[in-house]
Amino acid sequence: MKKHVYALIMAGGLGKQLWPVSRKKMPKQFVDLFDEGTMIAKTVHRIRGTVNDDNIFIITSEQGRKLISASLGSFRPDNIIVEPSSRNTAPCIALATAHIKKRDPDAVTIVLPSDHFVHDDKAFIHILEAGIEIASAKEGLVTIGIKADRPETEYGYIQVDEKLSIPMAFSAGCEYMLFRAKAFAEKPDLNTAMEFLESHDFYWNSGVFIWHIDAISREFERSMPDLYKDLLTIYDSLGTENEHKVIEDVYSWIHPISIDYGIMEKADPVFVLTGEFGWTDLGSWDEVMKVAGRRSSPPDEKQDDLLVQIDCENVFVKKPAGKVVCTIGISDVIIVETDNALLICKKGHSQSVSDVVDILRRDGLEKYL
């Protein structure tokens, strides 16, 4: 079975919310936020063992392709898929599906964002393996839901319905549950998020999917027939001298649309696996601050002697090595410094960082992006 298991890592985003560390020339997935490796390198490392190295694909931009060798060393060049331009996740996954189906018409694909944090890799792999077992039956699509512990307005949600039995091989001693999906919800306002939390049948949408290549192809054909035709056109061109031109042409007319809106909200059945493995979408500095707080070094470990804080509480600092930073009498503040930019942000307001990026672009200050 393992020879038919593939991983698709989506690594084409720009990461505007993590400016000024995330830049056009170095998007967040290629950045080392916690001094332990880049996010994309950690994502690849996490799934090795479950997925053979030869079956791990990364889909990214042309700029991303150039950065992968620096971040991942000997990653197989043939397994890097380049999108001519960003068209959101449905076209991205359709293009990758064509490539993987060409390689293996019996593939089971795990789709992973490149920029998520997972605290317990072992628990995460356990739930992936259960999902692979379910997806292999070709009956539906599988996604992973995260138990909500707060009324989060920056995540999408999945409402679950009927509880199902987990495959026997994965049921003993595990804390995972399997449901049928009832509905998908976009990022809610605070009142709606509170209602979701109180209902106990809404889970955060992790953006991790598992499916047999036949099942996702069937859903593209049913729910997005035009994109499905483009997928077939690309499939036929792969390995020919026209491959590059065909993909460029297709991307010149397809419209951006997410896989959630284009496929998942309409697919049936969709299975939701839920479990605890310390998941966070590192989509903003607030999320990075939360993870950093949970990962603080024990008191007996050497601290950064170039960071001095007096009478401060809940202050997160990300700075270049060798630079001293002192904070006095402040609380709930995020400070991020690079060689040519400084961000100072009140905790809870980092979603507005993308507005800063838009203003800098509007004002012609592209060199800072």
C-alpha positions as CSV (number, residue, x, y, z in Angstrom):
1,M,0.0,0.0,0.0
2,K,2.8,2.4,0.9
3,K,4.1,2.6,-2.6
4,H,0.8,4.2,-3.7
5,V,0.8,6.8,-0.9
6,Y,1.8,10.3,-2.1
7,A,2.1,13.7,-0.3
8,L,1.4,17.0,-1.9
9,I,2.8,20.0,0.0
10,M,1.3,23.3,-1.1
11,A,4.1,26.0,-0.8
12,G,3.0,28.8,-3.1
13,G,1.8,31.4,-0.7
14,L,3.5,34.8,0.0
15,G,2.7,34.9,3.7
16,K,1.9,38.7,3.8
17,Q,0.7,38.3,7.4
18,L,4.2,37.5,8.6
19,W,5.9,40.5,7.1
20,P,8.6,41.8,7.5
21,V,10.2,38.3,8.0
22,S,8.2,36.8,5.1
23,R,9.1,38.6,1.8
24,K,8.5,38.0,-1.9
25,K,12.0,36.7,-2.2
26,M,11.7,34.6,0.9
27,P,8.1,33.6,1.7
28,K,7.3,32.3,5.2
29,Q,7.4,28.6,4.3
30,F,11.1,29.0,3.6
31,V,11.8,30.9,6.9
32,D,13.1,29.5,10.1
33,L,10.8,31.0,12.8
34,F,11.9,29.0,15.8
35,D,15.6,28.4,15.0
36,E,14.9,24.7,14.3
37,G,14.5,24.6,10.5
38,T,12.2,26.1,7.9
39,M,8.5,25.3,7.9
40,I,8.6,23.5,4.6
41,A,11.6,21.4,5.7
42,K,9.8,20.4,8.9
43,T,6.7,19.5,6.9
44,V,8.7,17.2,4.6
45,H,10.6,15.6,7.6
46,R,7.3,15.0,9.4
47,I,5.8,12.8,6.7
48,R,8.9,10.8,5.8
49,G,8.4,7.2,6.8
50,T,4.7,7.4,6.1
51,V,5.4,8.5,2.5
52,N,8.4,7.4,0.4
53,D,10.7,10.3,-0.5
54,D,10.1,9.6,-4.2
55,N,6.4,10.2,-3.6
56,I,6.6,13.6,-1.9
57,F,5.6,16.4,-4.2
58,I,5.8,20.2,-3.6
59,I,3.8,22.6,-5.7
60,T,5.1,26.2,-5.6
61,S,6.0,29.2,-7.6
62,E,9.1,29.7,-9.8
63,Q,10.6,31.6,-6.9
64,G,9.8,28.8,-4.6
65,R,11.4,26.2,-6.8
66,K,14.7,28.1,-6.5
67,L,14.4,28.2,-2.7
68,I,13.6,24.6,-2.2
69,S,17.1,23.4,-2.9
70,A,18.5,25.8,-0.3
71,S,15.9,24.7,2.3
72,L,15.7,21.0,1.5
73,G,19.0,20.2,-0.1
74,S,18.7,17.0,-2.2
75,F,14.9,17.2,-2.8
76,R,14.0,15.5,-6.1
77,P,13.7,18.2,-8.8
78,D,11.1,16.1,-10.8
79,N,8.8,16.3,-7.8
80,I,8.6,20.1,-7.8
81,I,5.5,21.3,-9.6
82,V,5.6,25.0,-10.6
83,E,2.5,27.0,-11.0
84,P,2.8,29.9,-13.5
85,S,0.7,32.1,-11.2
86,S,-1.2,31.7,-8.0
87,R,-4.9,30.7,-8.5
88,N,-5.8,29.6,-5.0
89,T,-6.0,26.0,-3.9
90,A,-8.5,24.3,-6.3
91,P,-6.4,24.9,-9.5
92,C,-3.2,24.2,-7.5
93,I,-4.6,20.8,-6.4
94,A,-6.0,20.1,-9.9
95,L,-2.5,20.6,-11.5
96,A,-0.8,18.4,-8.9
97,T,-3.5,15.8,-9.3
98,A,-2.7,15.5,-13.0
99,H,1.0,15.0,-12.2
100,I,0.4,12.4,-9.5
101,K,-2.2,10.5,-11.6
102,K,0.3,10.4,-14.5
103,R,2.8,8.8,-12.1
104,D,0.4,6.4,-10.4
105,P,-3.3,6.0,-11.4
106,D,-3.9,4.2,-8.0
107,A,-2.4,7.0,-5.8
108,V,-3.8,8.0,-2.4
109,T,-2.8,11.6,-1.9
110,I,-2.2,13.5,1.4
111,V,-2.5,17.3,0.8
112,L,-0.7,19.4,3.3
113,P,-0.1,23.1,3.7
114,S,3.6,23.9,4.1
115,D,3.3,26.4,6.9
116,H,1.5,24.7,9.8
117,F,2.9,23.8,13.2
118,V,2.4,20.4,14.7
119,H,3.6,19.7,18.2
120,D,3.1,15.9,18.3
121,D,4.4,14.5,15.0
122,K,3.7,10.9,16.1
123,A,0.0,11.6,16.9
124,F,-0.3,13.5,13.6
125,I,1.1,10.6,11.6
126,H,-1.2,8.2,13.4
127,I,-4.2,10.1,12.2
128,L,-2.8,10.4,8.7
129,E,-2.5,6.6,8.5
130,A,-6.1,6.2,9.6
131,G,-7.1,8.6,6.9
132,I,-5.1,6.7,4.3
133,E,-6.9,3.6,5.2
134,I,-10.3,5.3,4.9
135,A,-9.4,7.1,1.6
136,S,-8.1,3.9,0.0
137,A,-11.7,2.6,-0.3
138,K,-12.3,5.4,-2.9
139,E,-15.7,6.1,-1.4
140,G,-15.1,9.7,-0.3
141,L,-12.8,12.5,0.7
142,V,-11.1,12.7,4.1
143,T,-10.2,15.9,5.9
144,I,-8.8,16.5,9.4
145,G,-10.7,18.6,11.9
146,I,-9.1,20.3,14.9
147,K,-11.0,20.6,18.2
148,A,-11.7,24.3,18.7
149,D,-10.7,25.7,22.1
150,R,-11.6,29.3,21.5
151,P,-13.9,31.3,19.2
152,E,-11.3,31.8,16.5
153,T,-12.3,34.2,13.7
154,E,-9.3,33.5,11.4
155,Y,-10.0,29.8,10.8
156,G,-12.5,28.1,8.7
157,Y,-14.8,25.5,10.3
158,I,-16.3,22.1,9.6
159,Q,-19.6,21.0,11.1
160,V,-19.8,17.3,11.7
161,D,-22.8,15.0,11.8
162,E,-22.9,11.2,12.2
163,K,-20.1,9.6,14.2
164,L,-18.6,6.6,12.6
165,S,-16.2,3.8,13.5
166,I,-12.5,4.2,13.0
167,P,-10.8,1.3,11.1
168,M,-9.9,-1.4,13.5
169,A,-6.2,-1.1,13.0
170,F,-6.3,2.4,14.3
171,S,-9.0,2.2,17.0
172,A,-7.1,0.6,19.8
173,G,-5.7,3.1,22.3
174,C,-6.3,6.2,20.1
175,E,-8.3,9.3,20.9
176,Y,-9.4,10.1,17.4
177,M,-13.0,10.2,16.2
178,L,-14.4,9.9,12.7
179,F,-17.5,11.8,11.5
180,R,-19.4,12.5,8.4
181,A,-19.1,16.2,7.4
182,K,-22.3,18.2,7.5
183,A,-21.2,21.6,6.4
184,F,-18.2,23.8,5.8
185,A,-18.1,27.4,7.1
186,E,-15.8,30.3,6.1
187,K,-14.1,32.5,8.6
188,P,-16.9,33.7,11.0
189,D,-17.4,36.9,12.9
190,L,-16.8,36.7,16.7
191,N,-20.5,36.0,17.6
192,T,-20.8,33.2,15.1
193,A,-17.5,31.7,16.2
194,M,-18.8,31.7,19.8
195,E,-21.9,29.9,18.6
196,F,-19.8,27.4,16.8
197,L,-17.7,26.8,19.9
198,E,-20.8,26.3,22.2
199,S,-22.5,23.9,19.7
200,H,-19.6,21.3,20.1
201,D,-20.1,20.0,16.6
202,F,-17.8,22.5,14.8
203,Y,-14.1,21.8,14.3
204,W,-11.4,24.0,12.8
205,N,-10.6,23.2,9.2
206,S,-7.0,22.2,9.1
207,G,-6.6,22.3,5.3
208,V,-5.2,18.8,5.4
209,F,-6.9,16.4,3.0
210,I,-6.5,12.7,2.1
211,W,-8.1,11.1,-0.9
212,H,-7.8,8.4,-3.6
213,I,-6.9,10.0,-7.0
214,D,-10.2,8.5,-8.4
215,A,-12.3,10.1,-5.7
216,I,-10.9,13.7,-6.1
217,S,-11.0,13.3,-9.9
218,R,-14.7,12.3,-9.7
219,E,-15.4,15.4,-7.5
220,F,-13.7,17.7,-9.9
221,E,-15.7,16.3,-12.8
222,R,-19.0,16.7,-10.8
223,S,-18.5,20.0,-9.1
224,M,-16.0,21.9,-11.3
225,P,-16.4,20.4,-14.8
226,D,-14.5,23.2,-16.6
227,L,-11.5,22.8,-14.3
228,Y,-11.8,19.1,-14.7
229,K,-11.5,19.5,-18.5
230,D,-8.4,21.6,-17.9
231,L,-7.0,18.9,-15.7
232,L,-7.4,16.4,-18.5
233,T,-5.8,18.7,-21.0
234,I,-2.8,19.1,-18.7
235,Y,-2.7,15.4,-18.0
236,D,-2.4,14.6,-21.7
237,S,0.4,17.2,-22.2
238,L,2.6,16.0,-19.3
239,G,5.9,14.5,-20.6
240,T,5.4,16.1,-24.1
241,E,7.2,19.1,-25.6
242,N,4.0,21.1,-25.2
243,E,3.7,20.6,-21.4
244,H,4.9,24.0,-20.4
245,K,2.8,25.9,-23.0
246,V,-0.3,24.0,-22.1
247,I,0.0,24.7,-18.4
248,E,0.7,28.4,-19.1
249,D,-2.4,28.6,-21.4
250,V,-4.6,26.9,-18.8
251,Y,-3.5,29.3,-16.1
252,S,-4.2,32.3,-18.3
253,W,-7.9,31.7,-18.1
254,I,-8.8,29.8,-14.9
255,H,-10.3,31.7,-12.1
256,P,-9.0,31.6,-8.5
257,I,-11.1,29.4,-6.2
258,S,-10.4,27.5,-3.0
259,I,-10.7,23.7,-2.8
260,D,-13.1,24.2,0.2
261,Y,-15.5,26.3,-1.9
262,G,-15.1,24.5,-5.2
263,I,-15.1,20.9,-4.0
264,M,-15.3,20.2,-0.3
265,E,-18.6,22.1,0.3
266,K,-20.3,20.1,-2.4
267,A,-18.6,16.7,-2.2
268,D,-20.4,13.6,-0.7
269,P,-19.3,11.8,1.3
270,V,-16.7,13.8,3.2
271,F,-15.2,12.1,6.3
272,V,-13.7,14.2,9.1
273,L,-11.0,12.7,11.3
274,T,-10.5,14.6,14.6
275,G,-7.7,14.4,17.1
276,E,-5.2,16.2,19.3
277,F,-1.7,16.8,18.0
278,G,-0.9,20.4,18.9
279,W,-1.9,22.0,15.6
280,T,-1.5,25.7,14.7
281,D,-1.8,27.5,11.4
282,L,1.1,29.9,11.5
283,G,-0.8,32.5,9.5
284,S,-0.1,35.6,11.7
285,W,2.3,36.9,14.3
286,D,-0.3,36.3,17.0
287,E,-0.2,32.6,16.1
288,V,3.6,32.6,16.1
289,M,3.6,34.3,19.5
290,K,1.2,31.6,20.9
291,V,3.5,28.8,19.7
292,A,6.6,30.6,21.0
293,G,5.0,31.0,24.4
294,R,4.3,27.3,24.6
295,R,7.8,26.5,23.6
296,S,9.7,28.8,26.0
297,S,13.0,27.4,27.2
298,P,13.2,26.0,30.8
299,P,14.7,28.5,33.3
300,D,18.0,26.5,33.4
301,E,18.6,26.8,29.7
302,K,20.7,29.7,28.4
303,Q,18.5,32.6,27.3
304,D,19.2,35.2,24.6
305,D,21.5,37.6,26.5
306,L,20.9,40.3,23.8
307,L,17.2,40.5,24.7
308,V,16.6,42.6,27.9
309,Q,13.0,43.0,29.3
310,I,12.1,45.0,32.4
311,D,8.6,45.1,33.8
312,C,7.2,43.5,30.7
313,E,4.5,40.9,30.2
314,N,3.5,39.0,27.0
315,V,6.1,40.6,24.8
316,F,7.2,38.7,21.7
317,V,10.5,39.7,20.0
318,K,11.9,38.3,16.7
319,K,15.2,40.0,15.8
320,P,18.4,39.4,13.9
321,A,21.2,37.5,15.7
322,G,23.7,39.8,17.2
323,K,21.4,42.8,17.8
324,V,20.4,43.8,21.3
325,V,16.8,44.7,22.0
326,C,15.5,46.2,25.3
327,T,11.9,46.6,26.3
328,I,10.6,48.4,29.4
329,G,7.2,48.6,30.9
330,I,5.1,47.2,28.0
331,S,2.7,44.3,27.7
332,D,0.9,42.4,24.9
333,V,3.3,43.7,22.2
334,I,4.8,41.9,19.1
335,I,8.1,43.3,17.9
336,V,9.7,41.9,14.7
337,E,12.8,43.4,13.3
338,T,14.8,42.6,10.1
339,D,17.7,44.4,8.4
340,N,15.5,47.0,6.8
341,A,12.1,46.9,8.5
342,L,10.6,47.1,12.0
343,L,7.1,46.0,13.0
344,I,5.6,46.9,16.4
345,C,2.1,45.5,16.8
346,K,-0.4,45.2,19.6
347,K,-1.2,41.6,20.5
348,G,-4.4,40.6,18.8
349,H,-4.0,43.1,15.9
350,S,-1.5,41.2,13.7
351,Q,-4.2,40.4,11.1
352,S,-3.7,44.0,9.9
353,V,-0.1,43.3,8.9
354,S,-1.4,42.4,5.4
355,D,-2.8,45.9,5.2
356,V,0.6,47.3,5.8
357,V,2.0,45.3,3.0
358,D,-0.8,46.6,0.7
359,I,0.0,50.2,1.7
360,L,3.7,49.8,1.0
361,R,3.0,48.3,-2.4
362,R,0.5,51.1,-3.2
363,D,3.2,53.7,-2.2
364,G,5.8,52.2,-4.5
365,L,8.0,50.8,-1.6
366,E,8.4,47.4,-3.2
367,K,12.0,47.1,-2.0
368,Y,10.6,46.5,1.5
369,L,8.4,43.7,0.4
